[in-house]
């Protein structure tokens, strides 16, 4: 179980680096900012998927 936790911490560390610099020196506050940034990234991805799906339906690439 500890190896999974270590892998998740490492993945979280890399993800935080990928979404921007650390906002605060305090880890708790920095993690909160990273969560907000993550929600923002997911929102953009979901929006793009809906735009692509809508255009695919309008162009008759998919039929529902």
C-alpha distances in whole Angstrom, upper triangle without the diagonal:
4,5,5,6,9,10,11,12,14,15,17,18,20,21,23,25,26,27,29,29,28,30,29,28,26,23,23,26,25,22,25,27,25,24,27,28,25,27,30,29,28,31,33,31,32,35,36,35,37,40,39,39,42,44,43,45,48,49,48,45,44,45,44
4,5,5,6,8,10,10,12,14,15,16,18,20,21,23,24,26,27,27,25,28,27,26,24,20,21,24,23,21,23,26,23,23,27,27,25,27,30,29,28,31,33,31,32,36,36,35,38,41,40,40,44,45,45,46,49,50,50,47,45,47,46
4,5,5,6,9,10,10,12,14,15,16,18,20,21,22,24,26,26,25,28,27,26,25,21,22,25,24,21,24,26,23,23,27,26,24,26,29,27,27,30,32,30,31,35,35,34,37,39,38,39,42,43,43,44,47,48,48,45,43,45,44
4,5,5,6,9,10,10,12,14,15,16,18,20,21,22,25,25,24,26,26,26,24,20,21,24,22,19,22,24,21,20,24,24,21,23,26,25,24,27,29,27,28,31,32,31,33,36,35,35,39,40,39,41,44,45,44,41,40,42,41
4,5,5,6,9,10,10,12,14,15,16,18,20,21,23,23,21,24,23,22,21,17,17,21,19,16,19,21,18,18,22,22,20,22,25,24,23,26,28,27,28,31,32,31,34,36,36,36,39,41,40,42,45,45,46,43,41,43,42
4,5,5,6,9,10,10,12,14,15,17,18,20,22,21,20,23,22,21,20,16,18,21,19,16,20,21,18,19,23,22,20,23,25,24,24,27,29,27,29,32,32,32,35,37,37,37,40,42,41,43,46,46,47,44,42,45,44
4,5,5,6,9,10,11,12,14,15,16,18,20,21,20,23,23,22,22,18,19,22,19,17,20,21,18,18,22,21,18,21,24,22,22,25,26,24,26,29,29,29,32,34,33,34,37,39,38,40,43,43,43,40,39,41,41
4,5,5,6,8,10,10,12,14,15,16,18,19,18,20,21,21,20,16,16,19,17,14,17,18,15,15,18,18,15,18,21,19,19,22,23,22,23,27,27,27,29,32,31,32,35,36,36,38,41,41,41,39,37,40,38
4,5,5,6,9,10,10,12,14,15,17,17,15,18,18,17,16,12,14,16,14,12,15,16,13,14,18,17,15,18,21,19,20,23,24,23,25,28,29,29,31,33,33,34,37,38,38,40,43,43,44,41,40,42,41
4,5,5,6,9,10,11,12,15,16,16,15,18,19,18,18,14,16,18,15,13,17,17,14,16,19,18,16,19,21,19,20,24,24,23,25,28,28,28,31,33,33,34,37,38,38,40,42,43,43,40,40,42,41
4,5,5,6,9,10,10,12,15,16,15,18,19,19,19,15,17,18,15,13,16,16,13,14,17,16,13,16,18,16,17,20,21,19,22,25,24,24,27,29,29,30,33,34,34,36,38,39,40,37,36,38,38
4,5,5,6,9,10,11,13,13,12,15,16,16,16,12,13,15,12,9,12,13,9,10,14,13,11,14,16,15,15,19,20,19,21,23,24,24,27,29,29,30,33,34,34,36,38,39,40,37,36,39,38
4,6,5,6,9,10,11,11,10,13,14,14,14,11,13,14,11,10,13,13,10,12,15,14,13,16,18,16,18,21,21,21,23,26,26,27,29,31,31,32,35,36,36,39,41,41,42,40,39,42,41
4,5,5,6,9,10,11,12,15,16,17,17,14,16,17,14,12,15,15,11,13,16,14,12,16,17,15,16,20,20,19,22,24,24,25,28,29,29,30,33,34,34,36,38,39,40,37,37,39,39
4,5,5,6,9,11,11,14,16,17,17,14,16,16,13,11,13,12,9,10,13,10,9,12,13,11,13,16,16,16,18,21,20,21,24,25,25,27,30,31,31,33,35,36,37,34,34,36,36
4,5,5,7,8,7,10,12,13,14,11,13,13,9,8,11,9,6,9,11,9,9,12,13,12,14,17,17,17,20,22,22,23,26,27,27,29,31,32,33,35,37,38,39,37,36,39,38
4,6,6,6,7,11,13,14,15,13,15,15,11,11,14,12,9,12,14,11,12,15,15,14,16,19,18,19,22,23,23,25,27,28,28,31,33,33,34,37,38,39,40,38,38,40,40
4,6,8,10,13,16,17,18,16,18,17,14,13,15,13,10,13,14,10,10,14,13,11,14,16,16,15,19,20,20,21,24,25,25,27,29,30,31,33,35,35,37,34,34,37,37
4,7,9,11,14,16,17,15,16,15,12,12,13,10,7,10,10,7,8,11,10,8,12,14,13,14,17,18,18,20,23,23,24,26,28,28,30,32,33,34,36,33,33,36,36
4,7,8,12,14,16,14,16,14,11,12,13,10,8,12,12,9,10,14,12,12,15,17,16,17,20,21,21,23,26,26,27,29,31,31,33,35,36,37,39,37,37,39,39
4,6,9,11,13,12,15,13,9,11,13,10,9,13,13,11,13,16,15,15,18,20,19,21,24,25,25,27,29,30,30,33,34,35,36,39,40,41,43,40,40,43,43
4,6,7,9,9,11,10,6,9,11,8,8,12,13,11,13,16,16,16,19,21,21,22,25,26,27,29,31,31,32,35,36,37,38,41,42,43,45,42,42,45,44
4,7,9,9,11,8,5,9,9,7,8,12,11,11,14,16,15,16,19,20,21,23,25,26,27,29,31,31,33,35,36,37,39,41,42,43,45,43,43,45,44
4,5,7,9,6,5,9,10,9,10,13,14,14,16,18,18,20,22,23,24,26,28,29,30,32,34,35,36,38,39,41,42,44,45,46,48,46,46,48,47
4,6,9,8,7,10,12,12,13,16,17,17,19,21,22,22,25,26,27,29,31,32,33,35,37,38,39,41,42,44,45,47,48,49,51,49,49,51,50
4,6,6,6,9,10,11,12,14,16,17,18,20,21,23,24,26,27,29,30,32,33,35,37,38,39,41,42,44,45,47,48,50,51,49,48,51,49
4,6,5,6,9,10,10,12,14,15,16,18,20,20,22,24,25,26,28,30,31,32,34,36,37,38,40,42,43,45,46,47,49,47,46,48,47
4,5,5,6,9,10,11,13,14,15,17,19,20,21,23,25,26,27,29,31,32,33,35,36,37,39,41,42,44,45,47,48,46,45,47,45
4,5,5,6,9,10,11,13,14,16,17,19,20,21,23,25,26,27,29,31,32,33,35,37,38,40,41,42,44,45,47,45,44,46,45
4,5,5,6,9,10,11,12,14,15,16,18,20,21,23,24,26,27,29,30,32,33,35,36,38,39,41,42,44,45,43,42,45,43
4,5,5,6,9,10,10,12,14,15,16,18,20,21,22,24,26,27,29,30,31,33,34,36,37,39,40,42,43,41,40,42,41
4,5,5,6,9,10,11,13,14,15,17,19,20,21,23,25,26,27,29,31,32,33,35,36,38,39,41,42,41,39,41,40
4,5,5,6,9,10,11,12,14,15,17,19,20,21,23,25,26,27,29,30,32,33,35,36,38,39,41,39,38,40,39
4,5,5,6,9,10,10,12,14,15,16,18,20,21,23,24,26,27,29,30,32,33,35,36,37,39,37,36,38,37
4,5,5,6,9,10,10,12,14,15,16,18,20,21,23,24,26,27,28,30,31,33,35,36,37,36,34,36,35
4,5,5,6,9,10,11,13,14,15,17,19,20,21,23,25,26,27,29,30,32,33,35,36,35,34,36,34
4,5,5,6,9,10,11,13,14,15,17,19,20,21,23,25,26,27,29,31,32,33,35,33,32,35,34
4,5,5,6,8,10,11,12,14,15,17,18,20,21,23,24,26,27,29,30,32,33,31,30,32,31
4,5,5,6,9,10,10,12,14,15,16,18,20,21,22,24,26,27,28,30,31,30,29,31,29
4,6,5,6,9,10,11,13,14,16,17,19,20,21,23,24,26,27,29,30,29,28,30,29
4,5,5,6,9,10,11,13,15,15,17,18,20,21,23,25,26,27,29,27,26,29,28
4,5,5,6,8,10,11,12,14,15,16,18,20,21,23,24,26,27,25,24,26,25
4,5,5,6,9,10,11,12,14,15,16,18,20,21,23,24,26,24,23,25,24
4,6,5,6,9,10,11,12,14,15,17,18,20,21,22,24,23,22,25,24
4,5,5,6,9,10,11,12,14,15,16,18,20,21,22,21,20,22,22
4,5,5,6,9,10,11,12,14,15,17,18,20,21,20,18,20,19
4,5,5,6,9,10,11,12,14,15,16,18,20,19,18,20,19
4,5,5,6,8,10,11,12,14,15,16,18,17,17,19,19
4,5,5,6,9,10,10,12,14,15,16,15,14,16,16
4,5,5,6,9,10,10,12,14,15,14,13,15,14
4,5,5,6,9,10,11,12,14,13,13,15,15
4,5,5,6,9,10,10,12,11,11,14,14
4,5,5,6,9,10,11,9,8,11,11
4,5,5,6,9,10,10,9,11,11
4,5,5,6,8,8,9,11,13
4,6,5,6,5,6,9,10
4,5,5,6,5,6,8
4,5,8,8,9,11
4,6,8,10,12
4,5,6,9
4,7,10
4,7
4
